[in-house]
Amino acid sequence: MPDFCAAYGCCNHRCLETRTRGITFHLFPKSRERRRKWEVALRRDGFAATDRTLICSEHFKTEDFDRTGQTVRIKDGVVPSIFSFPAYLQRSVAIRSTTTSRQLEDNLPMDLMPDAIKAKLQQALVRQRKLQREKSNALRREKRAKNNMQALLEELKEKNLINEELKDRLECYSDLPVHLLSRQGVEYTKAQRDFALTLHLHGPKAYNYLRETLHIHLPHPSSMQRYSI
């Protein structure tokens, strides 16, 4: 069974294609403290690495590697830092928190300020509230999109149609719509084909359940013979 990268949204796994692209795979540190730093960097809820958990080289900077020997190694103290997180997992630009803004409004003697400064402060507070609302709305949208796929995987796990290992492997496709195609006749994307092939190879019962019971528009098994991961 291929080894997959544990990073959020990454579908890289050990195969001829990734080897040709120069992608290397690295085990999580054995040190509990260093391993915890890597786990936190991935920002996956409830995620805990095992002694076989891997992360690929695409999540490290060029200077993070030691290439002096025959084996490419990660330098001591390095933490993976290159990811493509959805909006709700990205760290926001440092701005005043809502609490701080309220304190600022409550504590500043507004009546003693010049009108120009007062107007600028009011405008800044309005902009800050708007950014907070936009951030909250984006977070809710992203959570709904992710929870739909997460709920689907959880359902398959609860019905014993997939095991925990396969569930973790399929989480890298969590940004795909639950219904892979909105209408028939549209060509599958590579990510959609990889998802379908991975599930069919390692969880055929789950594949049939999605296709026949939930009526999710997955490729017919006979058509996947021309796909390859």
Solvent accessible surface area in square Angstrom, and as a share of the most:
residue,aa,sasa,rsa
1,M,154,0.69
2,P,45,0.28
3,D,38,0.20
4,F,28,0.12
5,C,8,0.05
6,A,12,0.10
7,A,3,0.02
8,Y,28,0.11
9,G,38,0.36
10,C,14,0.09
11,C,41,0.24
12,N,18,0.09
13,H,16,0.07
14,R,117,0.43
15,C,27,0.16
16,L,127,0.63
17,E,81,0.36
18,T,6,0.03
19,R,159,0.58
20,T,109,0.63
21,R,128,0.47
22,G,54,0.52
23,I,16,0.08
24,T,41,0.24
25,F,22,0.09
26,H,17,0.08
27,L,99,0.49
28,F,7,0.03
29,P,13,0.08
30,K,188,0.79
31,S,54,0.35
32,R,213,0.78
33,E,122,0.55
34,R,68,0.25
35,R,41,0.15
36,R,135,0.49
37,K,105,0.45
38,W,5,0.02
39,E,20,0.09
40,V,75,0.43
41,A,17,0.13
42,L,0,0.00
43,R,60,0.22
44,R,43,0.16
45,D,146,0.76
46,G,87,0.83
47,F,33,0.14
48,A,74,0.58
49,A,11,0.09
50,T,81,0.47
51,D,107,0.56
52,R,182,0.66
53,T,21,0.12
54,L,8,0.04
55,I,0,0.00
56,C,0,0.00
57,S,16,0.11
58,E,77,0.35
59,H,14,0.06
60,F,8,0.03
61,K,98,0.42
62,T,112,0.65
63,E,111,0.50
64,D,14,0.08
65,F,17,0.07
66,D,48,0.25
67,R,142,0.52
68,T,129,0.75
69,G,53,0.51
70,Q,193,0.86
71,T,79,0.46
72,V,37,0.21
73,R,149,0.55
74,I,27,0.14
75,K,93,0.40
76,D,132,0.68
77,G,57,0.55
78,V,25,0.14
79,V,52,0.30
80,P,2,0.01
81,S,61,0.39
82,I,82,0.41
83,F,40,0.17
84,S,100,0.64
85,F,22,0.09
86,P,24,0.15
87,A,52,0.40
88,Y,40,0.15
89,L,33,0.16
90,Q,102,0.45
91,R,180,0.66
92,S,65,0.42
93,V,126,0.72
94,A,102,0.79
95,I,84,0.43
96,R,129,0.47
97,S,54,0.35
98,T,57,0.33
99,T,79,0.46
100,T,58,0.34
101,S,6,0.04
102,R,139,0.51
103,Q,98,0.43
104,L,36,0.18
105,E,57,0.25
106,D,116,0.60
107,N,116,0.59
108,L,55,0.27
109,P,68,0.43
110,M,44,0.20
111,D,119,0.62
112,L,137,0.68
113,M,35,0.15
114,P,81,0.51
115,D,114,0.59
116,A,68,0.53
117,I,96,0.49
118,K,55,0.23
119,A,47,0.37
120,K,144,0.61
121,L,27,0.13
122,Q,85,0.38
123,Q,101,0.45
124,A,38,0.29
125,L,7,0.04
126,V,87,0.50
127,R,143,0.52
128,Q,17,0.08
129,R,101,0.37
130,K,106,0.45
131,L,94,0.47
132,Q,49,0.22
133,R,140,0.51
134,E,84,0.38
135,K,101,0.43
136,S,48,0.31
137,N,58,0.30
138,A,24,0.19
139,L,58,0.29
140,R,125,0.46
141,R,136,0.50
142,E,55,0.25
143,K,95,0.40
144,R,140,0.51
145,A,59,0.46
146,K,44,0.19
147,N,82,0.42
148,N,85,0.44
149,M,1,0.01
150,Q,36,0.16
151,A,61,0.48
152,L,15,0.07
153,L,1,0.00
154,E,72,0.32
155,E,53,0.24
156,L,1,0.00
157,K,61,0.26
158,E,134,0.60
159,K,101,0.43
160,N,132,0.68
161,L,40,0.20
162,I,10,0.05
163,N,88,0.45
164,E,90,0.40
165,E,88,0.40
166,L,8,0.04
167,K,13,0.06
168,D,62,0.32
169,R,19,0.07
170,L,0,0.00
171,E,30,0.13
172,C,11,0.07
173,Y,5,0.02
174,S,5,0.03
175,D,115,0.60
176,L,20,0.10
177,P,80,0.50
178,V,36,0.20
179,H,106,0.47
180,L,6,0.03
181,L,17,0.09
182,S,108,0.69
183,R,162,0.59
184,Q,143,0.63
185,G,85,0.82
186,V,56,0.32
187,E,131,0.59
188,Y,28,0.11
189,T,72,0.42
190,K,110,0.47
191,A,42,0.33
192,Q,14,0.06
193,R,68,0.25
194,D,15,0.08
195,F,5,0.02
196,A,0,0.00
197,L,16,0.08
198,T,1,0.00
199,L,0,0.00
200,H,51,0.23
201,L,108,0.54
202,H,60,0.27
203,G,4,0.04
204,P,67,0.42
205,K,150,0.64
206,A,0,0.00
207,Y,0,0.00
208,N,63,0.32
209,Y,38,0.15
210,L,1,0.00
211,R,72,0.26
212,E,113,0.51
213,T,77,0.45
214,L,59,0.30
215,H,140,0.63
216,I,6,0.03
217,H,58,0.26
218,L,2,0.01
219,P,4,0.03
220,H,96,0.43
221,P,43,0.27
222,S,69,0.45
223,S,30,0.20
224,M,7,0.03
225,Q,160,0.71
226,R,176,0.64
227,Y,28,0.11
228,S,97,0.62
229,I,62,0.31
